[in-house]
Structure formats: C-alpha cells, structure tokens
Amino acid sequence: MLEIPTGLGWLYLDLNSYFASVEQHMNPRLRGRPVAVVPSDTDATCVIAASYEAKAMGVKTGTMVYKAREICPGLVTVPARHDRYVEYHHKIMDQIGKFLPLTKICSIDEVACRLMGDECREENALEIARNIKEAIAKNVGPSLGSSIGIGPNRFLAKVASNLQKPNGLSVLYATELPERLAHIELSDLPGIGRNMNKRLMRAGVTDLPTFWNLEPKHVRRIWNSVEGERFWYAPHGIETTVNEDPVRRTVGHSHVLAPVMRPRHKARIVARRLTLKAASRMRRLGYFAKLYSLYVRFDVPKNSGERYKWQSDIKIPLAEDSFSFLRALNMLGEKMIEDNTPPRIRQISVSFYGLVPADKIMPDMFKELDDPISKKQQRHARLSVAMDDINAKYGLDTVVLGTLPESMSRFSGTKIAFTRIPEKAEFHE
C-alpha cells in the first residue's frame, strides 16, 4: 500500500506576470496600467506576456496584438527586453538565496527550493516565504510580485503556487488530496497538455479525484510510457528522480522579423547575425558542429496557396569558426531562392546539429601540417575567437563579419525560452 507523505519538503516560487512586471518596475508610469510585452513593434505579432491589468481585460499570452488592442483599448505595448529580464532574474535569485539554497531554477520566473530540518515545519516555511517576498520587494522592486507554494514534493509545491494569484502564499499537503484540488481541471496540472488531456478524457478520466484513484499501471497504459507511472506518483506527494541535465544536442537562434526587415535582402542580414551569434555561443560552450540547418517562415497567409515555410540542412566538415557556417548559410540561401519561395520572410531560425565537445576531438597532426584547407580553417577559428573576445570586452558588434545597417545595431537575437535562461555573455555575442 502506498504511504502518502504527511509533511512538507519544498517551496516553489512563481513570479507573477514577470516580463510585464519588470517593465512596470523600470517605468513607474506603467504601474496600474494594462501592459503587453511583444516581440516587435507591430500589430501582426502576438503578446508574449501580459500584466494582471491586461489579463483582467482578457489579454493573454498568445493573443494577437491587434486583437489585444480591440479588447483592451488602453493597452500599452512594450517591445521585449530579454537582457533586462535576465538581469532582474539574477537579482531576484540572489534575494531568494539569502534564505534557501536554489535547488532547481525551473525557468526565468520559477524556482524550486528544498526544505530541510526545521524548515519543513509549516510555521517556519511560511515565515521563510514571507521573508523572501519582503526581500524581493525591498531590495529589487515592489512591482515584482510572486506566488509561493509549499508542499511535500516539487510538483505539489508548484500546484500550490497556482492556487492563489497574484501575490499568493499557499500550503498544500498530500493528505489533503484529492479533495483539496477537486475543483481544478486536469489540464491545470503541470505536465498535462492538450493532447494528454484528450487522451485522459477518452479513457474516462475527467477530473483529478478519478485520476488520483487510478492504479499506476493504468496511468502507464494511458501514457503508453513509463512516464505515466512516474507522473502518477507526483500528485500523491512522492518525489521522483528525473535526469535534469540532458546532453546538449543543438545550438541555435530564432527571430521574428519586424515588417521593415522582411524583404529577402534585409532578412538575409538577420540570418547572418543569427548565424554569427549561434557560432559564438557554440564556441563559448566548447563544441564543434557538423550540420547547419536553416528554417524560414514566409510572410504569407497559411491558406494562400503559396509556400508558407521552408527548411533545409547542409552537412559541413566539423567546424567551430563563423566562416564555415556563413558559407553554409549562403549555400542554403541560394537553394531557397532556387526553390521559388516568396520574397518576404516573417521568421528565421538557424540551428547547429551534430555537436561534438571540443575536448573529444583528436586532431590529425600530419593532415594539419600539409592540408591548406585545414590551415585556413584554423586561421578562421583563431580569428573567430579573437572577435568573440573583442565583443565580450567592448560590447556587442564592436567587430563583425561584414556590415550591419544602423537599424540592426542593437539586434542580438537572444531571447528567453520556456526552460532556458540565457547567460549574460549571450547578449554580447
């Protein structure tokens, strides 16, 4: 028989409307107003973050900007500043770290901390949570609110953090389940997306109490994977071990272009910039790559009958230098034109695959002595590293391959992914 944990073990902090809150902190005139953070200054894109004032009017993440303006006439749109969000992320983590070790930074706006010893007592855990909130408000900014959940495992602590927003503080015991969470939708549980929710519904599992009372092997059959069984234990308060550090398989960057940059000749500049940035990041991480991939989404309606997207890969000799990847970009760019693709480009993504750690590469000494191509690649590698060093010291794009127009002088291509926080160095690449 499963033994349900009776105590507490984790604190989970979720920063409320984080991107929008940072903008409201940096610009006091935005406080109390509906704010939407957008990828670029155009109505033809979607909201990536909304303040609670905007959410109250129906603006959500993913809402098209033109639609958001219709439902919220007073909406203020602010272009995303990912470097600032990373900066404030570290400031906030420093404050949390004064009270608890940061066990797992789950995303730019979420962190999980394991409770130990007397910290597991409810009154002590609540005091720590209140102290964290006070420290963030006092030492970082009062606009940067958070919801904190305390639970027996990381999963239920996260669920608890969602019970009261904004600025909530909730404690959830495994022994209170399933009754305590009977009111929430299965899709509200972390890890149950749209497709899995449909699969559960087909299996007759329509609410949390039903799911909670299933046998682990039954959940495994619904998932068609051992991950289903592992997931079953989480709502029961049981901590499961998962590999938190998967092997890196790719390095890349993506960017949605502003309308002014969508003509093909201007989009090419963005593609070069993304390629150079990805190459610099790959060198800093200590990898070589042997496959370059280019993905393009065109500025045409999906149902127009025209090609909506295009993607192609090219194998290259194992390389780390920027020159090799720019040659690959040029070859794929020519191929894209030959394929009679539309002239305006909405989104560009570049990716490097087939990564090999630099310390795993065994150079062929005799080939290097005699091969002029190898010697040239070595010179290019040294030059690429020298450029990295200069840009890190003196600022982004102090030295570049080719030229950038004035409108691109501050373009970086770095952005925050759902589970990845850019390092500060990336904003100098």
C-alpha positions as CSV (number, residue, x, y, z in Angstrom):
1,M,0.0,0.0,0.0
2,L,1.3,3.4,-0.9
3,E,2.4,5.5,2.0
4,I,1.3,9.2,1.5
5,P,3.8,11.7,2.9
6,T,2.4,13.7,5.8
7,G,4.9,16.5,5.9
8,L,6.3,19.4,3.7
9,G,9.5,19.4,1.8
10,W,9.6,22.0,-1.0
11,L,9.0,25.8,-1.6
12,Y,8.1,26.8,-5.1
13,L,8.2,30.5,-6.2
14,D,6.4,31.7,-9.3
15,L,7.0,35.4,-10.3
16,N,3.7,36.9,-11.4
17,S,3.5,38.2,-15.0
18,Y,7.2,38.5,-14.8
19,F,8.2,40.3,-18.1
20,A,5.3,42.8,-17.7
21,S,6.2,43.3,-14.0
22,V,9.8,44.1,-14.9
23,E,8.6,46.7,-17.4
24,Q,6.3,48.2,-14.8
25,H,9.2,48.3,-12.3
26,M,11.5,50.1,-14.7
27,N,8.8,52.5,-15.9
28,P,6.6,53.7,-12.9
29,R,4.2,55.3,-15.4
30,L,3.2,51.8,-16.5
31,R,2.2,50.7,-13.0
32,G,-1.5,50.0,-12.7
33,R,-2.0,50.1,-16.4
34,P,-2.6,47.2,-18.8
35,V,0.7,46.3,-20.4
36,A,1.6,43.7,-23.0
37,V,5.2,42.7,-23.8
38,V,5.6,42.0,-27.5
39,P,8.5,40.6,-29.7
40,S,8.4,43.6,-32.0
41,D,6.6,46.9,-32.6
42,T,3.9,45.6,-34.9
43,D,0.3,44.5,-34.6
44,A,1.0,41.5,-36.7
45,T,2.6,39.5,-33.9
46,C,1.3,38.1,-30.6
47,V,1.6,39.0,-26.9
48,I,4.3,37.1,-25.1
49,A,3.4,38.5,-21.6
50,A,0.6,40.5,-20.1
51,S,0.3,42.4,-16.8
52,Y,-2.6,41.4,-14.5
53,E,-4.4,44.7,-15.5
54,A,-4.3,43.4,-19.1
55,K,-5.3,39.9,-18.1
56,A,-8.3,41.3,-16.4
57,M,-9.4,42.7,-19.7
58,G,-9.0,39.3,-21.5
59,V,-5.5,39.7,-22.9
60,K,-3.5,36.5,-22.7
61,T,-0.1,35.2,-23.7
62,G,-0.5,34.3,-27.4
63,T,-3.2,36.9,-28.1
64,M,-2.6,38.7,-31.4
65,V,-1.6,42.3,-30.7
66,Y,-4.4,43.8,-33.0
67,K,-6.9,41.6,-31.2
68,A,-5.5,42.7,-27.8
69,R,-6.0,46.3,-28.7
70,E,-9.6,45.6,-29.6
71,I,-10.5,44.0,-26.3
72,C,-8.3,46.4,-24.2
73,P,-8.3,49.9,-25.8
74,G,-5.9,51.3,-23.2
75,L,-3.3,48.6,-23.8
76,V,0.3,49.7,-23.7
77,T,2.7,47.5,-25.8
78,V,6.3,47.3,-24.9
79,P,9.0,45.5,-27.0
80,A,10.6,42.7,-25.1
81,R,14.0,43.4,-23.4
82,H,15.3,40.0,-22.6
83,D,18.6,41.2,-21.3
84,R,16.8,43.1,-18.6
85,Y,14.6,40.1,-17.7
86,V,17.8,38.1,-17.2
87,E,19.4,40.9,-15.2
88,Y,16.4,41.0,-12.8
89,H,16.2,37.2,-12.7
90,H,19.6,37.1,-11.2
91,K,18.8,39.9,-8.7
92,I,15.7,38.0,-7.5
93,M,17.6,34.7,-7.3
94,D,20.2,36.4,-5.1
95,Q,17.5,37.5,-2.7
96,I,15.9,34.1,-2.5
97,G,19.4,32.5,-2.0
98,K,19.7,34.5,1.2
99,F,17.0,32.3,2.8
100,L,17.2,29.0,0.9
101,P,19.5,27.2,-1.5
102,L,18.2,27.3,-5.1
103,T,17.7,23.6,-5.7
104,K,16.3,23.9,-9.2
105,I,15.8,27.1,-11.3
106,C,12.9,25.8,-13.4
107,S,12.6,28.9,-15.7
108,I,13.2,32.6,-15.9
109,D,10.4,33.2,-13.4
110,E,10.1,30.0,-11.4
111,V,12.4,28.4,-8.8
112,A,12.1,25.4,-6.5
113,C,13.9,25.2,-3.1
114,R,14.1,22.1,-1.0
115,L,13.2,22.5,2.7
116,M,15.4,20.8,5.3
117,G,15.1,20.1,9.0
118,D,13.0,22.7,10.9
119,E,12.3,24.5,7.6
120,C,9.8,21.7,6.9
121,R,7.5,22.9,9.8
122,E,4.6,24.8,8.3
123,E,5.1,27.9,10.5
124,N,8.8,28.1,9.7
125,A,8.2,27.5,5.9
126,L,5.6,30.3,5.9
127,E,8.0,32.7,7.7
128,I,10.7,32.0,5.1
129,A,8.2,32.6,2.2
130,R,7.1,35.9,3.7
131,N,10.8,36.9,4.2
132,I,11.5,36.1,0.6
133,K,8.6,38.2,-0.6
134,E,9.7,41.1,1.6
135,A,13.3,40.9,0.5
136,I,12.3,41.0,-3.2
137,A,10.0,44.0,-2.7
138,K,12.6,45.9,-0.6
139,N,15.8,45.1,-2.4
140,V,14.7,44.6,-6.1
141,G,11.3,46.2,-6.6
142,P,7.8,46.3,-5.1
143,S,6.2,45.7,-8.5
144,L,7.9,42.2,-8.8
145,G,5.3,40.2,-7.0
146,S,5.3,36.4,-6.6
147,S,3.1,33.5,-5.7
148,I,4.7,30.9,-3.4
149,G,3.5,27.3,-2.9
150,I,4.7,24.9,-0.1
151,G,4.2,21.2,-0.5
152,P,5.6,17.7,0.2
153,N,7.3,17.4,-3.3
154,R,8.2,19.8,-6.0
155,F,5.2,19.0,-8.1
156,L,2.6,19.8,-5.4
157,A,4.5,22.9,-4.3
158,K,4.2,24.2,-7.9
159,V,0.5,23.3,-7.9
160,A,0.1,25.2,-4.6
161,S,1.8,28.3,-6.1
162,N,-1.0,28.4,-8.7
163,L,-3.8,28.3,-6.1
164,Q,-3.7,32.0,-5.3
165,K,-2.5,34.6,-7.8
166,P,-1.2,37.2,-7.8
167,N,1.0,37.5,-4.7
168,G,-0.4,34.3,-3.1
169,L,1.0,32.0,-0.5
170,S,-0.4,28.6,-0.1
171,V,0.4,25.3,1.7
172,L,-0.7,22.0,0.2
173,Y,-0.4,18.6,2.0
174,A,-0.6,15.3,0.1
175,T,-3.0,14.1,2.8
176,E,-5.5,16.8,1.7
177,L,-5.8,15.2,-1.7
178,P,-7.7,14.7,-3.8
179,E,-10.5,16.7,-2.1
180,R,-8.4,19.9,-1.9
181,L,-7.9,20.0,-5.6
182,A,-11.2,18.6,-6.8
183,H,-12.2,21.9,-8.3
184,I,-9.2,22.3,-10.7
185,E,-9.1,21.0,-14.3
186,L,-6.7,18.1,-15.2
187,S,-5.2,20.5,-17.8
188,D,-4.2,22.8,-14.9
189,L,-1.8,20.2,-13.6
190,P,1.8,20.7,-14.7
191,G,2.7,18.1,-17.3
192,I,-0.8,17.6,-18.7
193,G,-1.0,19.3,-22.0
194,R,-3.8,19.5,-24.6
195,N,-3.1,16.1,-26.2
196,M,-2.6,14.3,-22.9
197,N,-5.8,15.8,-21.6
198,K,-7.7,14.5,-24.6
199,R,-6.2,11.0,-24.1
200,L,-7.3,11.0,-20.4
201,M,-10.8,12.1,-21.4
202,R,-11.0,9.2,-23.9
203,A,-10.0,6.9,-21.1
204,G,-12.9,8.2,-18.9
205,V,-10.6,10.2,-16.6
206,T,-12.3,13.6,-16.4
207,D,-11.3,15.0,-13.1
208,L,-8.5,14.9,-10.5
209,P,-10.2,12.6,-8.0
210,T,-10.6,10.0,-10.7
211,F,-7.0,10.3,-11.8
212,W,-5.8,10.2,-8.2
213,N,-7.6,6.9,-7.5
214,L,-6.2,5.1,-10.6
215,E,-3.5,2.4,-10.3
216,P,0.0,3.4,-11.6
217,K,-0.1,0.7,-14.2
218,H,-3.3,2.1,-15.6
219,V,-1.8,5.5,-16.0
220,R,1.2,3.9,-17.7
221,R,-1.1,2.4,-20.3
222,I,-2.9,5.8,-20.9
223,W,0.5,7.5,-21.4
224,N,1.8,4.5,-23.3
225,S,5.1,5.1,-21.4
226,V,6.7,4.7,-18.0
227,E,6.5,8.5,-17.7
228,G,2.8,8.0,-17.0
229,E,3.6,5.9,-13.9
230,R,6.2,8.4,-12.8
231,F,3.7,11.2,-13.2
232,W,1.1,9.3,-11.1
233,Y,3.3,9.4,-8.1
234,A,3.7,13.2,-8.2
235,P,0.1,14.2,-7.2
236,H,0.4,11.7,-4.4
237,G,3.3,13.7,-2.9
238,I,6.1,11.2,-3.9
239,E,9.3,12.7,-5.2
240,T,10.6,11.0,-8.3
241,T,14.1,11.4,-9.7
242,V,14.5,12.7,-13.3
243,N,17.5,13.5,-15.3
244,E,17.8,17.3,-15.1
245,D,20.9,17.7,-17.3
246,P,20.3,16.1,-20.7
247,V,23.1,16.0,-23.2
248,R,23.2,19.1,-25.4
249,R,22.1,18.3,-29.0
250,T,21.8,21.6,-30.7
251,V,22.7,25.3,-30.5
252,G,20.7,27.9,-32.4
253,H,18.7,31.1,-32.5
254,S,15.4,32.3,-33.9
255,H,13.9,35.6,-34.6
256,V,10.5,37.0,-35.8
257,L,11.3,39.9,-38.1
258,A,9.7,43.3,-37.9
259,P,7.9,44.3,-41.1
260,V,10.7,46.6,-42.2
261,M,13.2,43.7,-42.1
262,R,11.0,41.2,-44.0
263,P,12.2,41.8,-47.6
264,R,14.6,39.0,-48.5
265,H,17.7,41.1,-48.8
266,K,17.2,42.5,-45.3
267,A,16.2,39.2,-43.9
268,R,19.5,37.8,-45.1
269,I,21.2,40.3,-42.7
270,V,19.2,38.9,-39.8
271,A,20.1,35.3,-40.9
272,R,23.8,36.3,-40.9
273,R,23.5,37.9,-37.5
274,L,21.8,34.8,-36.0
275,T,24.4,32.5,-37.5
276,L,27.3,34.6,-36.1
277,K,25.6,34.7,-32.7
278,A,24.9,30.9,-32.6
279,A,28.5,30.2,-33.7
280,S,29.9,32.5,-30.9
281,R,27.7,30.8,-28.3
282,M,28.7,27.3,-29.5
283,R,32.4,28.2,-29.1
284,R,31.8,29.6,-25.6
285,L,30.1,26.3,-24.7
286,G,33.0,24.3,-26.1
287,Y,31.5,22.5,-29.1
288,F,32.1,21.8,-32.8
289,A,29.2,21.1,-35.2
290,K,28.8,19.2,-38.4
291,L,25.3,20.1,-39.6
292,Y,23.8,23.6,-40.3
293,S,20.0,24.0,-40.5
294,L,18.0,26.9,-41.8
295,Y,14.3,27.3,-41.2
296,V,12.2,30.1,-42.7
297,R,8.6,31.1,-42.3
298,F,7.3,33.4,-45.0
299,D,5.1,36.5,-44.7
300,V,2.1,35.0,-46.5
301,P,-1.2,33.6,-45.2
302,K,-1.2,29.9,-44.5
303,N,-4.2,29.3,-46.8
304,S,-2.8,31.5,-49.7
305,G,-1.6,28.5,-51.7
306,E,2.0,29.9,-51.6
307,R,4.8,28.1,-49.8
308,Y,4.3,29.1,-46.1
309,K,7.6,27.7,-44.7
310,W,10.9,26.2,-45.9
311,Q,13.6,24.2,-44.2
312,S,16.9,22.6,-45.3
313,D,20.1,21.2,-43.8
314,I,23.6,21.0,-45.1
315,K,26.5,18.9,-43.8
316,I,29.8,20.6,-43.2
317,P,33.2,19.5,-42.1
318,L,33.4,19.5,-38.3
319,A,33.8,23.2,-37.5
320,E,33.6,25.9,-34.8
321,D,34.6,29.0,-36.9
322,S,32.0,31.5,-38.0
323,F,33.2,31.5,-41.6
324,S,32.2,27.8,-42.2
325,F,28.7,28.5,-41.0
326,L,28.3,31.6,-43.1
327,R,29.3,29.6,-46.2
328,A,26.6,27.1,-45.3
329,L,24.1,29.9,-44.9
330,N,25.0,31.3,-48.3
331,M,24.5,27.9,-50.0
332,L,21.2,27.3,-48.3
333,G,20.1,30.9,-49.2
334,E,20.7,30.2,-52.8
335,K,18.8,26.9,-52.6
336,M,15.9,28.7,-51.0
337,I,15.7,31.2,-53.9
338,E,16.0,28.3,-56.5
339,D,13.0,26.7,-54.9
340,N,10.9,29.7,-55.9
341,T,10.0,30.8,-52.4
342,P,8.1,34.0,-51.6
343,P,10.1,37.2,-51.3
344,R,9.1,38.3,-47.8
345,I,10.3,36.4,-44.7
346,R,8.5,36.5,-41.4
347,Q,10.7,34.3,-39.2
348,I,14.2,32.9,-39.4
349,S,15.7,30.1,-37.3
350,V,19.3,28.8,-37.6
351,S,20.5,25.6,-35.8
352,F,23.7,23.7,-35.5
353,Y,23.5,19.9,-35.0
354,G,25.8,17.0,-34.6
355,L,27.6,18.7,-31.7
356,V,30.9,17.3,-30.6
357,P,32.7,18.5,-27.4
358,A,35.9,20.2,-28.3
359,D,37.8,18.0,-25.8
360,K,36.6,14.9,-27.6
361,I,38.2,15.9,-31.0
362,M,41.5,14.2,-31.8
363,P,43.4,16.4,-34.4
364,D,45.3,14.7,-37.2
365,M,48.7,16.3,-36.8
366,F,50.1,15.3,-40.2
367,K,47.0,16.4,-42.1
368,E,47.2,19.8,-40.4
369,L,50.8,20.2,-41.5
370,D,50.1,19.6,-45.1
371,D,46.5,20.5,-45.8
372,P,46.0,24.1,-46.8
373,I,42.2,23.9,-46.2
374,S,42.8,22.7,-42.6
375,K,45.3,25.6,-42.1
376,K,42.8,28.1,-43.4
377,Q,40.1,26.7,-41.1
378,Q,42.5,27.0,-38.1
379,R,43.1,30.7,-39.0
380,H,39.4,31.3,-39.3
381,A,38.9,29.6,-35.9
382,R,41.5,31.8,-34.3
383,L,40.0,34.9,-35.9
384,S,36.5,33.9,-34.7
385,V,37.7,33.5,-31.1
386,A,39.5,36.9,-31.3
387,M,36.3,38.5,-32.4
388,D,34.4,36.9,-29.5
389,D,37.0,38.3,-27.1
390,I,36.7,41.8,-28.5
391,N,32.9,41.8,-28.5
392,A,32.9,40.5,-24.9
393,K,35.2,43.2,-23.8
394,Y,33.9,46.2,-25.7
395,G,30.3,45.4,-26.5
396,L,28.0,43.7,-29.0
397,D,29.1,44.0,-32.6
398,T,32.2,46.0,-31.9
399,V,33.7,43.9,-34.7
400,V,31.6,41.9,-37.1
401,L,32.0,39.9,-40.3
402,G,30.5,42.2,-43.0
403,T,28.4,45.2,-42.1
404,L,25.2,45.8,-40.3
405,P,22.8,48.6,-41.1
406,E,22.0,51.2,-38.5
407,S,18.6,49.6,-37.7
408,M,20.4,46.4,-36.7
409,S,23.0,47.9,-34.4
410,R,21.2,46.7,-31.3
411,F,19.9,43.4,-32.7
412,S,21.1,40.4,-30.7
413,G,18.7,37.6,-31.4
414,T,18.9,36.4,-27.8
415,K,15.6,35.5,-26.2
416,I,14.3,33.5,-23.2
417,A,12.9,30.1,-23.9
418,F,10.4,28.3,-21.7
419,T,13.0,26.3,-19.8
420,R,16.2,28.1,-20.7
421,I,17.7,31.3,-19.3
422,P,20.3,33.0,-21.5
423,E,23.6,33.6,-19.9
424,K,24.7,37.2,-19.6
425,A,27.5,36.5,-22.1
426,E,25.0,35.7,-24.8
427,F,23.9,39.4,-25.0
428,H,27.5,40.3,-26.1
429,E,27.6,37.7,-28.9
